[in-house]
Amino acid sequence: METTSEEKLHALGRTIRAIRRERDLSQEALAGNAGVHVNQVGRLERGTGDLYATTFLAIVDGLGVPLSEVARAYEARRHDGD
């Protein structure tokens, strides 16, 4: 079964939210760490909007985790449907 772009965005958002919570960060703290507006974090976590790669990478940096960890967690969530 092929995954739609919308489903991929939702899986990515759930991944970012899970990692943020594991690191005990609020959306506001993550936005501050990443240098982005808190609304961008919220939209990403909800999977409701595309974002620039630079914004995504800033959020990953703000989480304090390697991009590879986000990618592994994303793939696991995408295939598990969590």
mmJSON file of the N, C-alpha and C atoms, coordinates in Angstrom:
{"data_MODEL":{"atom_site":{
"group_PDB":["ATOM","ATOM","ATOM","ATOM","ATOM","ATOM","ATOM","ATOM","ATOM","ATOM","ATOM","ATOM","ATOM","ATOM","ATOM","ATOM","ATOM","ATOM","ATOM","ATOM","ATOM","ATOM","ATOM","ATOM","ATOM","ATOM","ATOM","ATOM","ATOM","ATOM","ATOM","ATOM","ATOM","ATOM","ATOM","ATOM","ATOM","ATOM","ATOM","ATOM","ATOM","ATOM","ATOM","ATOM","ATOM","ATOM","ATOM","ATOM","ATOM","ATOM","ATOM","ATOM","ATOM","ATOM","ATOM","ATOM","ATOM","ATOM","ATOM","ATOM","ATOM","ATOM","ATOM","ATOM","ATOM","ATOM","ATOM","ATOM","ATOM","ATOM","ATOM","ATOM","ATOM","ATOM","ATOM","ATOM","ATOM","ATOM","ATOM","ATOM","ATOM","ATOM","ATOM","ATOM","ATOM","ATOM","ATOM","ATOM","ATOM","ATOM","ATOM","ATOM","ATOM","ATOM","ATOM","ATOM","ATOM","ATOM","ATOM","ATOM","ATOM","ATOM","ATOM","ATOM","ATOM","ATOM","ATOM","ATOM","ATOM","ATOM","ATOM","ATOM","ATOM","ATOM","ATOM","ATOM","ATOM","ATOM","ATOM","ATOM","ATOM","ATOM","ATOM","ATOM","ATOM","ATOM","ATOM","ATOM","ATOM","ATOM","ATOM","ATOM","ATOM","ATOM","ATOM","ATOM","ATOM","ATOM","ATOM","ATOM","ATOM","ATOM","ATOM","ATOM","ATOM","ATOM","ATOM","ATOM","ATOM","ATOM","ATOM","ATOM","ATOM","ATOM","ATOM","ATOM","ATOM","ATOM","ATOM","ATOM","ATOM","ATOM","ATOM","ATOM","ATOM","ATOM","ATOM","ATOM","ATOM","ATOM","ATOM","ATOM","ATOM","ATOM","ATOM","ATOM","ATOM","ATOM","ATOM","ATOM","ATOM","ATOM","ATOM","ATOM","ATOM","ATOM","ATOM","ATOM","ATOM","ATOM","ATOM","ATOM","ATOM","ATOM","ATOM","ATOM","ATOM","ATOM","ATOM","ATOM","ATOM","ATOM","ATOM","ATOM","ATOM","ATOM","ATOM","ATOM","ATOM","ATOM","ATOM","ATOM","ATOM","ATOM","ATOM","ATOM","ATOM","ATOM","ATOM","ATOM","ATOM","ATOM","ATOM","ATOM","ATOM","ATOM","ATOM","ATOM","ATOM","ATOM","ATOM","ATOM","ATOM","ATOM","ATOM","ATOM","ATOM","ATOM","ATOM","ATOM","ATOM","ATOM","ATOM","ATOM","ATOM","ATOM"],
"id":[1,2,3,4,5,6,7,8,9,10,11,12,13,14,15,16,17,18,19,20,21,22,23,24,25,26,27,28,29,30,31,32,33,34,35,36,37,38,39,40,41,42,43,44,45,46,47,48,49,50,51,52,53,54,55,56,57,58,59,60,61,62,63,64,65,66,67,68,69,70,71,72,73,74,75,76,77,78,79,80,81,82,83,84,85,86,87,88,89,90,91,92,93,94,95,96,97,98,99,100,101,102,103,104,105,106,107,108,109,110,111,112,113,114,115,116,117,118,119,120,121,122,123,124,125,126,127,128,129,130,131,132,133,134,135,136,137,138,139,140,141,142,143,144,145,146,147,148,149,150,151,152,153,154,155,156,157,158,159,160,161,162,163,164,165,166,167,168,169,170,171,172,173,174,175,176,177,178,179,180,181,182,183,184,185,186,187,188,189,190,191,192,193,194,195,196,197,198,199,200,201,202,203,204,205,206,207,208,209,210,211,212,213,214,215,216,217,218,219,220,221,222,223,224,225,226,227,228,229,230,231,232,233,234,235,236,237,238,239,240,241,242,243,244,245,246],
"type_symbol":["N","C","C","N","C","C","N","C","C","N","C","C","N","C","C","N","C","C","N","C","C","N","C","C","N","C","C","N","C","C","N","C","C","N","C","C","N","C","C","N","C","C","N","C","C","N","C","C","N","C","C","N","C","C","N","C","C","N","C","C","N","C","C","N","C","C","N","C","C","N","C","C","N","C","C","N","C","C","N","C","C","N","C","C","N","C","C","N","C","C","N","C","C","N","C","C","N","C","C","N","C","C","N","C","C","N","C","C","N","C","C","N","C","C","N","C","C","N","C","C","N","C","C","N","C","C","N","C","C","N","C","C","N","C","C","N","C","C","N","C","C","N","C","C","N","C","C","N","C","C","N","C","C","N","C","C","N","C","C","N","C","C","N","C","C","N","C","C","N","C","C","N","C","C","N","C","C","N","C","C","N","C","C","N","C","C","N","C","C","N","C","C","N","C","C","N","C","C","N","C","C","N","C","C","N","C","C","N","C","C","N","C","C","N","C","C","N","C","C","N","C","C","N","C","C","N","C","C","N","C","C","N","C","C","N","C","C","N","C","C","N","C","C","N","C","C"],
"label_atom_id":["N","CA","C","N","CA","C","N","CA","C","N","CA","C","N","CA","C","N","CA","C","N","CA","C","N","CA","C","N","CA","C","N","CA","C","N","CA","C","N","CA","C","N","CA","C","N","CA","C","N","CA","C","N","CA","C","N","CA","C","N","CA","C","N","CA","C","N","CA","C","N","CA","C","N","CA","C","N","CA","C","N","CA","C","N","CA","C","N","CA","C","N","CA","C","N","CA","C","N","CA","C","N","CA","C","N","CA","C","N","CA","C","N","CA","C","N","CA","C","N","CA","C","N","CA","C","N","CA","C","N","CA","C","N","CA","C","N","CA","C","N","CA","C","N","CA","C","N","CA","C","N","CA","C","N","CA","C","N","CA","C","N","CA","C","N","CA","C","N","CA","C","N","CA","C","N","CA","C","N","CA","C","N","CA","C","N","CA","C","N","CA","C","N","CA","C","N","CA","C","N","CA","C","N","CA","C","N","CA","C","N","CA","C","N","CA","C","N","CA","C","N","CA","C","N","CA","C","N","CA","C","N","CA","C","N","CA","C","N","CA","C","N","CA","C","N","CA","C","N","CA","C","N","CA","C","N","CA","C","N","CA","C","N","CA","C","N","CA","C","N","CA","C","N","CA","C","N","CA","C","N","CA","C","N","CA","C"],
"label_alt_id":[null,null,null,null,null,null,null,null,null,null,null,null,null,null,null,null,null,null,null,null,null,null,null,null,null,null,null,null,null,null,null,null,null,null,null,null,null,null,null,null,null,null,null,null,null,null,null,null,null,null,null,null,null,null,null,null,null,null,null,null,null,null,null,null,null,null,null,null,null,null,null,null,null,null,null,null,null,null,null,null,null,null,null,null,null,null,null,null,null,null,null,null,null,null,null,null,null,null,null,null,null,null,null,null,null,null,null,null,null,null,null,null,null,null,null,null,null,null,null,null,null,null,null,null,null,null,null,null,null,null,null,null,null,null,null,null,null,null,null,null,null,null,null,null,null,null,null,null,null,null,null,null,null,null,null,null,null,null,null,null,null,null,null,null,null,null,null,null,null,null,null,null,null,null,null,null,null,null,null,null,null,null,null,null,null,null,null,null,null,null,null,null,null,null,null,null,null,null,null,null,null,null,null,null,null,null,null,null,null,null,null,null,null,null,null,null,null,null,null,null,null,null,null,null,null,null,null,null,null,null,null,null,null,null,null,null,null,null,null,null,null,null,null,null,null,null],
"label_comp_id":["MET","MET","MET","GLU","GLU","GLU","THR","THR","THR","THR","THR","THR","SER","SER","SER","GLU","GLU","GLU","GLU","GLU","GLU","LYS","LYS","LYS","LEU","LEU","LEU","HIS","HIS","HIS","ALA","ALA","ALA","LEU","LEU","LEU","GLY","GLY","GLY","ARG","ARG","ARG","THR","THR","THR","ILE","ILE","ILE","ARG","ARG","ARG","ALA","ALA","ALA","ILE","ILE","ILE","ARG","ARG","ARG","ARG","ARG","ARG","GLU","GLU","GLU","ARG","ARG","ARG","ASP","ASP","ASP","LEU","LEU","LEU","SER","SER","SER","GLN","GLN","GLN","GLU","GLU","GLU","ALA","ALA","ALA","LEU","LEU","LEU","ALA","ALA","ALA","GLY","GLY","GLY","ASN","ASN","ASN","ALA","ALA","ALA","GLY","GLY","GLY","VAL","VAL","VAL","HIS","HIS","HIS","VAL","VAL","VAL","ASN","ASN","ASN","GLN","GLN","GLN","VAL","VAL","VAL","GLY","GLY","GLY","ARG","ARG","ARG","LEU","LEU","LEU","GLU","GLU","GLU","ARG","ARG","ARG","GLY","GLY","GLY","THR","THR","THR","GLY","GLY","GLY","ASP","ASP","ASP","LEU","LEU","LEU","TYR","TYR","TYR","ALA","ALA","ALA","THR","THR","THR","THR","THR","THR","PHE","PHE","PHE","LEU","LEU","LEU","ALA","ALA","ALA","ILE","ILE","ILE","VAL","VAL","VAL","ASP","ASP","ASP","GLY","GLY","GLY","LEU","LEU","LEU","GLY","GLY","GLY","VAL","VAL","VAL","PRO","PRO","PRO","LEU","LEU","LEU","SER","SER","SER","GLU","GLU","GLU","VAL","VAL","VAL","ALA","ALA","ALA","ARG","ARG","ARG","ALA","ALA","ALA","TYR","TYR","TYR","GLU","GLU","GLU","ALA","ALA","ALA","ARG","ARG","ARG","ARG","ARG","ARG","HIS","HIS","HIS","ASP","ASP","ASP","GLY","GLY","GLY","ASP","ASP","ASP"],
"label_asym_id":["A","A","A","A","A","A","A","A","A","A","A","A","A","A","A","A","A","A","A","A","A","A","A","A","A","A","A","A","A","A","A","A","A","A","A","A","A","A","A","A","A","A","A","A","A","A","A","A","A","A","A","A","A","A","A","A","A","A","A","A","A","A","A","A","A","A","A","A","A","A","A","A","A","A","A","A","A","A","A","A","A","A","A","A","A","A","A","A","A","A","A","A","A","A","A","A","A","A","A","A","A","A","A","A","A","A","A","A","A","A","A","A","A","A","A","A","A","A","A","A","A","A","A","A","A","A","A","A","A","A","A","A","A","A","A","A","A","A","A","A","A","A","A","A","A","A","A","A","A","A","A","A","A","A","A","A","A","A","A","A","A","A","A","A","A","A","A","A","A","A","A","A","A","A","A","A","A","A","A","A","A","A","A","A","A","A","A","A","A","A","A","A","A","A","A","A","A","A","A","A","A","A","A","A","A","A","A","A","A","A","A","A","A","A","A","A","A","A","A","A","A","A","A","A","A","A","A","A","A","A","A","A","A","A","A","A","A","A","A","A","A","A","A","A","A","A"],
"label_entity_id":["1","1","1","1","1","1","1","1","1","1","1","1","1","1","1","1","1","1","1","1","1","1","1","1","1","1","1","1","1","1","1","1","1","1","1","1","1","1","1","1","1","1","1","1","1","1","1","1","1","1","1","1","1","1","1","1","1","1","1","1","1","1","1","1","1","1","1","1","1","1","1","1","1","1","1","1","1","1","1","1","1","1","1","1","1","1","1","1","1","1","1","1","1","1","1","1","1","1","1","1","1","1","1","1","1","1","1","1","1","1","1","1","1","1","1","1","1","1","1","1","1","1","1","1","1","1","1","1","1","1","1","1","1","1","1","1","1","1","1","1","1","1","1","1","1","1","1","1","1","1","1","1","1","1","1","1","1","1","1","1","1","1","1","1","1","1","1","1","1","1","1","1","1","1","1","1","1","1","1","1","1","1","1","1","1","1","1","1","1","1","1","1","1","1","1","1","1","1","1","1","1","1","1","1","1","1","1","1","1","1","1","1","1","1","1","1","1","1","1","1","1","1","1","1","1","1","1","1","1","1","1","1","1","1","1","1","1","1","1","1","1","1","1","1","1","1"],
"label_seq_id":[1,1,1,2,2,2,3,3,3,4,4,4,5,5,5,6,6,6,7,7,7,8,8,8,9,9,9,10,10,10,11,11,11,12,12,12,13,13,13,14,14,14,15,15,15,16,16,16,17,17,17,18,18,18,19,19,19,20,20,20,21,21,21,22,22,22,23,23,23,24,24,24,25,25,25,26,26,26,27,27,27,28,28,28,29,29,29,30,30,30,31,31,31,32,32,32,33,33,33,34,34,34,35,35,35,36,36,36,37,37,37,38,38,38,39,39,39,40,40,40,41,41,41,42,42,42,43,43,43,44,44,44,45,45,45,46,46,46,47,47,47,48,48,48,49,49,49,50,50,50,51,51,51,52,52,52,53,53,53,54,54,54,55,55,55,56,56,56,57,57,57,58,58,58,59,59,59,60,60,60,61,61,61,62,62,62,63,63,63,64,64,64,65,65,65,66,66,66,67,67,67,68,68,68,69,69,69,70,70,70,71,71,71,72,72,72,73,73,73,74,74,74,75,75,75,76,76,76,77,77,77,78,78,78,79,79,79,80,80,80,81,81,81,82,82,82],
"pdbx_PDB_ins_code":[null,null,null,null,null,null,null,null,null,null,null,null,null,null,null,null,null,null,null,null,null,null,null,null,null,null,null,null,null,null,null,null,null,null,null,null,null,null,null,null,null,null,null,null,null,null,null,null,null,null,null,null,null,null,null,null,null,null,null,null,null,null,null,null,null,null,null,null,null,null,null,null,null,null,null,null,null,null,null,null,null,null,null,null,null,null,null,null,null,null,null,null,null,null,null,null,null,null,null,null,null,null,null,null,null,null,null,null,null,null,null,null,null,null,null,null,null,null,null,null,null,null,null,null,null,null,null,null,null,null,null,null,null,null,null,null,null,null,null,null,null,null,null,null,null,null,null,null,null,null,null,null,null,null,null,null,null,null,null,null,null,null,null,null,null,null,null,null,null,null,null,null,null,null,null,null,null,null,null,null,null,null,null,null,null,null,null,null,null,null,null,null,null,null,null,null,null,null,null,null,null,null,null,null,null,null,null,null,null,null,null,null,null,null,null,null,null,null,null,null,null,null,null,null,null,null,null,null,null,null,null,null,null,null,null,null,null,null,null,null,null,null,null,null,null,null],
"Cartn_x":[0.842,0.0,0.896,0.597,1.377,0.89,1.826,1.508,1.385,0.319,0.14,1.041,1.213,2.009,1.415,0.101,-0.562,-0.257,-0.305,0.007,1.466,2.346,3.759,3.966,3.273,3.393,2.88,1.774,1.251,2.22,2.815,3.79,5.007,5.467,6.6,6.232,5.052,4.604,4.523,3.982,3.901,5.298,6.222,7.608,8.245,8.106,8.675,8.049,6.732,6.056,6.564,6.709,7.176,8.591,9.469,10.846,10.862,10.058,10.003,9.562,8.538,8.034,9.052,9.732,10.776,11.873,12.133,13.188,12.631,11.343,10.669,10.723,10.446,10.419,8.991,8.644,7.371,7.526,6.418,6.507,7.226,6.97,7.607,9.122,9.537,10.974,11.64,10.988,11.546,11.637,10.597,10.624,11.773,11.971,13.078,14.432,14.585,15.838,16.113,15.037,15.175,15.216,14.816,14.777,13.639,12.525,11.342,10.151,9.073,7.865,7.168,6.572,5.891,4.793,4.183,3.147,3.712,4.967,5.588,5.762,6.128,6.26,4.896,3.87,2.524,2.028,2.237,1.804,2.55,3.845,4.621,4.102,3.879,3.428,2.041,1.199,-0.139,-0.133,0.969,1.039,0.141,-0.091,-1.054,-0.41,0.873,1.48,2.875,3.169,4.533,5.429,6.7,7.624,8.921,9.689,10.972,11.925,12.805,13.797,14.639,14.951,15.76,15.021,13.701,12.909,12.897,12.708,12.715,14.049,15.138,16.459,16.711,16.204,16.338,15.583,14.404,13.625,14.352,14.931,15.718,16.884,17.574,18.668,18.145,16.973,16.368,16.02,15.716,15.455,16.732,17.854,19.132,19.391,18.832,19.044,19.575,20.263,20.736,19.561,19.705,18.685,18.423,19.453,19.292,18.327,18.327,17.388,15.956,15.751,14.419,13.978,14.891,14.558,14.187,14.944,14.629,13.274,13.017,11.745,10.586,10.808,9.788,9.441,10.457,10.207,9.447,9.806,9.116,7.653,7.383,5.996,5.207,5.838,5.142,4.694,5.516,5.179,4.285,4.361,3.531,2.178,2.055,0.81,0.563,1.598,1.465,1.46],
"Cartn_y":[-1.175,0.0,1.251,2.164,3.397,4.415,5.099,6.117,7.466,8.202,9.519,10.539,11.668,12.75,13.199,13.257,13.668,12.69,11.403,10.396,10.5,10.796,10.953,12.155,13.273,14.46,14.179,13.432,13.095,12.199,11.236,10.347,11.14,12.069,12.904,13.76,14.331,15.15,14.358,13.153,12.307,11.958,11.769,11.46,12.629,13.828,15.015,15.214,15.075,15.237,14.223,12.969,11.927,12.216,12.606,12.914,14.141,15.144,16.353,15.979,15.148,14.744,13.89,12.996,12.168,13.044,14.175,15.085,16.12,15.967,16.827,18.306,18.551,19.921,20.328,21.545,22.103,22.536,22.788,23.314,24.661,25.463,26.771,26.649,25.711,25.509,25.007,24.075,23.579,24.701,25.506,26.628,27.574,27.845,28.71,28.106,26.814,26.12,26.145,26.027,25.928,27.281,28.328,29.652,29.806,29.101,29.202,29.602,29.992,30.373,29.111,29.203,28.055,27.521,28.381,27.911,26.929,27.121,26.193,24.815,24.788,23.505,22.823,23.58,23.014,22.475,23.235,22.764,21.498,21.464,20.274,19.068,19.238,18.12,17.628,18.518,18.123,17.588,17.803,17.362,18.165,19.437,20.252,21.222,21.202,22.128,21.703,21.91,21.686,22.758,22.484,23.483,23.371,24.41,24.421,23.442,22.887,21.955,22.621,23.901,24.591,24.683,24.877,24.92,23.551,22.517,21.155,20.84,21.175,20.903,21.711,22.94,23.746,23.087,22.535,21.857,20.604,19.853,18.672,19.107,20.161,20.676,21.109,21.743,22.187,21.037,19.886,18.689,18.144,18.472,17.979,16.523,16.062,14.673,14.66,13.601,13.504,13.299,13.801,13.612,12.127,11.312,9.869,9.266,9.776,9.278,9.619,10.832,11.235,10.35,10.103,9.274,7.852,7.263,5.902,5.864,6.848,6.89,7.116,7.972,8.232,6.953,6.23,4.997,3.985,3.868,2.936,3.331,4.616,5.077,4.92,5.203,5.125,3.685,2.733,1.343,0.741,1.26,0.754,1.444,2.612,3.357,4.053,4.192,4.839,6.329],
"Cartn_z":[0.0,0.0,0.0,-0.872,-0.973,0.056,0.661,1.656,0.964,1.292,0.691,1.372,0.718,1.307,2.631,2.711,3.955,5.084,4.781,5.794,6.241,5.299,5.64,6.549,6.26,7.116,8.517,8.621,9.945,10.708,10.014,10.669,11.133,10.31,10.701,11.912,11.907,13.033,14.325,14.25,15.449,15.948,15.027,15.402,16.143,15.593,16.235,17.61,17.716,19.006,20.026,19.614,20.533,21.025,20.122,20.53,21.44,21.111,21.96,23.37,23.469,24.79,25.538,24.818,25.449,26.052,25.407,25.87,26.841,27.207,28.184,27.771,26.5,25.983,25.674,25.982,25.539,24.084,23.418,22.054,22.056,23.082,23.178,23.345,24.189,24.398,23.12,22.44,21.192,20.16,20.059,19.114,19.439,20.723,21.13,20.795,21.07,20.744,19.244,18.467,17.014,16.322,17.032,16.412,15.431,15.694,14.844,15.709,15.065,15.799,16.296,17.471,18.068,17.152,16.344,15.418,14.396,14.008,13.057,13.679,14.948,15.651,15.714,16.082,16.167,14.84,13.769,12.445,12.04,12.325,12.003,12.782,14.077,14.901,14.486,14.011,13.568,12.14,11.439,10.055,9.143,9.499,8.757,7.79,7.673,6.732,6.339,5.085,4.608,5.2,5.283,5.773,5.004,5.088,4.411,5.077,4.29,4.824,5.902,5.726,6.73,8.06,8.015,9.249,9.902,9.109,9.634,10.296,9.625,10.183,11.446,11.509,12.728,13.882,13.604,14.642,15.113,14.195,14.585,15.471,15.08,15.914,17.274,17.292,18.548,19.467,18.885,19.691,20.316,19.704,20.216,19.899,18.79,18.375,16.947,16.569,15.191,14.23,13.035,12.009,11.782,11.893,11.686,12.707,13.941,14.954,14.573,14.085,13.633,12.471,11.544,10.382,10.8,11.722,12.19,12.884,13.75,14.47,13.503,12.5,11.487,10.73,10.282,9.531,10.384,11.648,12.539,12.711,12.921,13.093,11.806,10.691,9.404,9.132,9.493,9.222,10.3,11.523,12.61,12.666,12.037,12.083,13.398,14.238,15.554,15.41],
"occupancy":[1.0,1.0,1.0,1.0,1.0,1.0,1.0,1.0,1.0,1.0,1.0,1.0,1.0,1.0,1.0,1.0,1.0,1.0,1.0,1.0,1.0,1.0,1.0,1.0,1.0,1.0,1.0,1.0,1.0,1.0,1.0,1.0,1.0,1.0,1.0,1.0,1.0,1.0,1.0,1.0,1.0,1.0,1.0,1.0,1.0,1.0,1.0,1.0,1.0,1.0,1.0,1.0,1.0,1.0,1.0,1.0,1.0,1.0,1.0,1.0,1.0,1.0,1.0,1.0,1.0,1.0,1.0,1.0,1.0,1.0,1.0,1.0,1.0,1.0,1.0,1.0,1.0,1.0,1.0,1.0,1.0,1.0,1.0,1.0,1.0,1.0,1.0,1.0,1.0,1.0,1.0,1.0,1.0,1.0,1.0,1.0,1.0,1.0,1.0,1.0,1.0,1.0,1.0,1.0,1.0,1.0,1.0,1.0,1.0,1.0,1.0,1.0,1.0,1.0,1.0,1.0,1.0,1.0,1.0,1.0,1.0,1.0,1.0,1.0,1.0,1.0,1.0,1.0,1.0,1.0,1.0,1.0,1.0,1.0,1.0,1.0,1.0,1.0,1.0,1.0,1.0,1.0,1.0,1.0,1.0,1.0,1.0,1.0,1.0,1.0,1.0,1.0,1.0,1.0,1.0,1.0,1.0,1.0,1.0,1.0,1.0,1.0,1.0,1.0,1.0,1.0,1.0,1.0,1.0,1.0,1.0,1.0,1.0,1.0,1.0,1.0,1.0,1.0,1.0,1.0,1.0,1.0,1.0,1.0,1.0,1.0,1.0,1.0,1.0,1.0,1.0,1.0,1.0,1.0,1.0,1.0,1.0,1.0,1.0,1.0,1.0,1.0,1.0,1.0,1.0,1.0,1.0,1.0,1.0,1.0,1.0,1.0,1.0,1.0,1.0,1.0,1.0,1.0,1.0,1.0,1.0,1.0,1.0,1.0,1.0,1.0,1.0,1.0,1.0,1.0,1.0,1.0,1.0,1.0,1.0,1.0,1.0,1.0,1.0,1.0,1.0,1.0,1.0,1.0,1.0,1.0],
"B_iso_or_equiv":[0.0,0.0,0.0,0.0,0.0,0.0,0.0,0.0,0.0,0.0,0.0,0.0,0.0,0.0,0.0,0.0,0.0,0.0,0.0,0.0,0.0,0.0,0.0,0.0,0.0,0.0,0.0,0.0,0.0,0.0,0.0,0.0,0.0,0.0,0.0,0.0,0.0,0.0,0.0,0.0,0.0,0.0,0.0,0.0,0.0,0.0,0.0,0.0,0.0,0.0,0.0,0.0,0.0,0.0,0.0,0.0,0.0,0.0,0.0,0.0,0.0,0.0,0.0,0.0,0.0,0.0,0.0,0.0,0.0,0.0,0.0,0.0,0.0,0.0,0.0,0.0,0.0,0.0,0.0,0.0,0.0,0.0,0.0,0.0,0.0,0.0,0.0,0.0,0.0,0.0,0.0,0.0,0.0,0.0,0.0,0.0,0.0,0.0,0.0,0.0,0.0,0.0,0.0,0.0,0.0,0.0,0.0,0.0,0.0,0.0,0.0,0.0,0.0,0.0,0.0,0.0,0.0,0.0,0.0,0.0,0.0,0.0,0.0,0.0,0.0,0.0,0.0,0.0,0.0,0.0,0.0,0.0,0.0,0.0,0.0,0.0,0.0,0.0,0.0,0.0,0.0,0.0,0.0,0.0,0.0,0.0,0.0,0.0,0.0,0.0,0.0,0.0,0.0,0.0,0.0,0.0,0.0,0.0,0.0,0.0,0.0,0.0,0.0,0.0,0.0,0.0,0.0,0.0,0.0,0.0,0.0,0.0,0.0,0.0,0.0,0.0,0.0,0.0,0.0,0.0,0.0,0.0,0.0,0.0,0.0,0.0,0.0,0.0,0.0,0.0,0.0,0.0,0.0,0.0,0.0,0.0,0.0,0.0,0.0,0.0,0.0,0.0,0.0,0.0,0.0,0.0,0.0,0.0,0.0,0.0,0.0,0.0,0.0,0.0,0.0,0.0,0.0,0.0,0.0,0.0,0.0,0.0,0.0,0.0,0.0,0.0,0.0,0.0,0.0,0.0,0.0,0.0,0.0,0.0,0.0,0.0,0.0,0.0,0.0,0.0,0.0,0.0,0.0,0.0,0.0,0.0],
"pdbx_formal_charge":[null,null,null,null,null,null,null,null,null,null,null,null,null,null,null,null,null,null,null,null,null,null,null,null,null,null,null,null,null,null,null,null,null,null,null,null,null,null,null,null,null,null,null,null,null,null,null,null,null,null,null,null,null,null,null,null,null,null,null,null,null,null,null,null,null,null,null,null,null,null,null,null,null,null,null,null,null,null,null,null,null,null,null,null,null,null,null,null,null,null,null,null,null,null,null,null,null,null,null,null,null,null,null,null,null,null,null,null,null,null,null,null,null,null,null,null,null,null,null,null,null,null,null,null,null,null,null,null,null,null,null,null,null,null,null,null,null,null,null,null,null,null,null,null,null,null,null,null,null,null,null,null,null,null,null,null,null,null,null,null,null,null,null,null,null,null,null,null,null,null,null,null,null,null,null,null,null,null,null,null,null,null,null,null,null,null,null,null,null,null,null,null,null,null,null,null,null,null,null,null,null,null,null,null,null,null,null,null,null,null,null,null,null,null,null,null,null,null,null,null,null,null,null,null,null,null,null,null,null,null,null,null,null,null,null,null,null,null,null,null,null,null,null,null,null,null],
"auth_seq_id":[1,1,1,2,2,2,3,3,3,4,4,4,5,5,5,6,6,6,7,7,7,8,8,8,9,9,9,10,10,10,11,11,11,12,12,12,13,13,13,14,14,14,15,15,15,16,16,16,17,17,17,18,18,18,19,19,19,20,20,20,21,21,21,22,22,22,23,23,23,24,24,24,25,25,25,26,26,26,27,27,27,28,28,28,29,29,29,30,30,30,31,31,31,32,32,32,33,33,33,34,34,34,35,35,35,36,36,36,37,37,37,38,38,38,39,39,39,40,40,40,41,41,41,42,42,42,43,43,43,44,44,44,45,45,45,46,46,46,47,47,47,48,48,48,49,49,49,50,50,50,51,51,51,52,52,52,53,53,53,54,54,54,55,55,55,56,56,56,57,57,57,58,58,58,59,59,59,60,60,60,61,61,61,62,62,62,63,63,63,64,64,64,65,65,65,66,66,66,67,67,67,68,68,68,69,69,69,70,70,70,71,71,71,72,72,72,73,73,73,74,74,74,75,75,75,76,76,76,77,77,77,78,78,78,79,79,79,80,80,80,81,81,81,82,82,82],
"auth_comp_id":["MET","MET","MET","GLU","GLU","GLU","THR","THR","THR","THR","THR","THR","SER","SER","SER","GLU","GLU","GLU","GLU","GLU","GLU","LYS","LYS","LYS","LEU","LEU","LEU","HIS","HIS","HIS","ALA","ALA","ALA","LEU","LEU","LEU","GLY","GLY","GLY","ARG","ARG","ARG","THR","THR","THR","ILE","ILE","ILE","ARG","ARG","ARG","ALA","ALA","ALA","ILE","ILE","ILE","ARG","ARG","ARG","ARG","ARG","ARG","GLU","GLU","GLU","ARG","ARG","ARG","ASP","ASP","ASP","LEU","LEU","LEU","SER","SER","SER","GLN","GLN","GLN","GLU","GLU","GLU","ALA","ALA","ALA","LEU","LEU","LEU","ALA","ALA","ALA","GLY","GLY","GLY","ASN","ASN","ASN","ALA","ALA","ALA","GLY","GLY","GLY","VAL","VAL","VAL","HIS","HIS","HIS","VAL","VAL","VAL","ASN","ASN","ASN","GLN","GLN","GLN","VAL","VAL","VAL","GLY","GLY","GLY","ARG","ARG","ARG","LEU","LEU","LEU","GLU","GLU","GLU","ARG","ARG","ARG","GLY","GLY","GLY","THR","THR","THR","GLY","GLY","GLY","ASP","ASP","ASP","LEU","LEU","LEU","TYR","TYR","TYR","ALA","ALA","ALA","THR","THR","THR","THR","THR","THR","PHE","PHE","PHE","LEU","LEU","LEU","ALA","ALA","ALA","ILE","ILE","ILE","VAL","VAL","VAL","ASP","ASP","ASP","GLY","GLY","GLY","LEU","LEU","LEU","GLY","GLY","GLY","VAL","VAL","VAL","PRO","PRO","PRO","LEU","LEU","LEU","SER","SER","SER","GLU","GLU","GLU","VAL","VAL","VAL","ALA","ALA","ALA","ARG","ARG","ARG","ALA","ALA","ALA","TYR","TYR","TYR","GLU","GLU","GLU","ALA","ALA","ALA","ARG","ARG","ARG","ARG","ARG","ARG","HIS","HIS","HIS","ASP","ASP","ASP","GLY","GLY","GLY","ASP","ASP","ASP"],
"auth_asym_id":["A","A","A","A","A","A","A","A","A","A","A","A","A","A","A","A","A","A","A","A","A","A","A","A","A","A","A","A","A","A","A","A","A","A","A","A","A","A","A","A","A","A","A","A","A","A","A","A","A","A","A","A","A","A","A","A","A","A","A","A","A","A","A","A","A","A","A","A","A","A","A","A","A","A","A","A","A","A","A","A","A","A","A","A","A","A","A","A","A","A","A","A","A","A","A","A","A","A","A","A","A","A","A","A","A","A","A","A","A","A","A","A","A","A","A","A","A","A","A","A","A","A","A","A","A","A","A","A","A","A","A","A","A","A","A","A","A","A","A","A","A","A","A","A","A","A","A","A","A","A","A","A","A","A","A","A","A","A","A","A","A","A","A","A","A","A","A","A","A","A","A","A","A","A","A","A","A","A","A","A","A","A","A","A","A","A","A","A","A","A","A","A","A","A","A","A","A","A","A","A","A","A","A","A","A","A","A","A","A","A","A","A","A","A","A","A","A","A","A","A","A","A","A","A","A","A","A","A","A","A","A","A","A","A","A","A","A","A","A","A","A","A","A","A","A","A"],
"auth_atom_id":["N","CA","C","N","CA","C","N","CA","C","N","CA","C","N","CA","C","N","CA","C","N","CA","C","N","CA","C","N","CA","C","N","CA","C","N","CA","C","N","CA","C","N","CA","C","N","CA","C","N","CA","C","N","CA","C","N","CA","C","N","CA","C","N","CA","C","N","CA","C","N","CA","C","N","CA","C","N","CA","C","N","CA","C","N","CA","C","N","CA","C","N","CA","C","N","CA","C","N","CA","C","N","CA","C","N","CA","C","N","CA","C","N","CA","C","N","CA","C","N","CA","C","N","CA","C","N","CA","C","N","CA","C","N","CA","C","N","CA","C","N","CA","C","N","CA","C","N","CA","C","N","CA","C","N","CA","C","N","CA","C","N","CA","C","N","CA","C","N","CA","C","N","CA","C","N","CA","C","N","CA","C","N","CA","C","N","CA","C","N","CA","C","N","CA","C","N","CA","C","N","CA","C","N","CA","C","N","CA","C","N","CA","C","N","CA","C","N","CA","C","N","CA","C","N","CA","C","N","CA","C","N","CA","C","N","CA","C","N","CA","C","N","CA","C","N","CA","C","N","CA","C","N","CA","C","N","CA","C","N","CA","C","N","CA","C","N","CA","C","N","CA","C","N","CA","C","N","CA","C","N","CA","C","N","CA","C"],
"pdbx_PDB_model_num":[1,1,1,1,1,1,1,1,1,1,1,1,1,1,1,1,1,1,1,1,1,1,1,1,1,1,1,1,1,1,1,1,1,1,1,1,1,1,1,1,1,1,1,1,1,1,1,1,1,1,1,1,1,1,1,1,1,1,1,1,1,1,1,1,1,1,1,1,1,1,1,1,1,1,1,1,1,1,1,1,1,1,1,1,1,1,1,1,1,1,1,1,1,1,1,1,1,1,1,1,1,1,1,1,1,1,1,1,1,1,1,1,1,1,1,1,1,1,1,1,1,1,1,1,1,1,1,1,1,1,1,1,1,1,1,1,1,1,1,1,1,1,1,1,1,1,1,1,1,1,1,1,1,1,1,1,1,1,1,1,1,1,1,1,1,1,1,1,1,1,1,1,1,1,1,1,1,1,1,1,1,1,1,1,1,1,1,1,1,1,1,1,1,1,1,1,1,1,1,1,1,1,1,1,1,1,1,1,1,1,1,1,1,1,1,1,1,1,1,1,1,1,1,1,1,1,1,1,1,1,1,1,1,1,1,1,1,1,1,1,1,1,1,1,1,1]
}}}
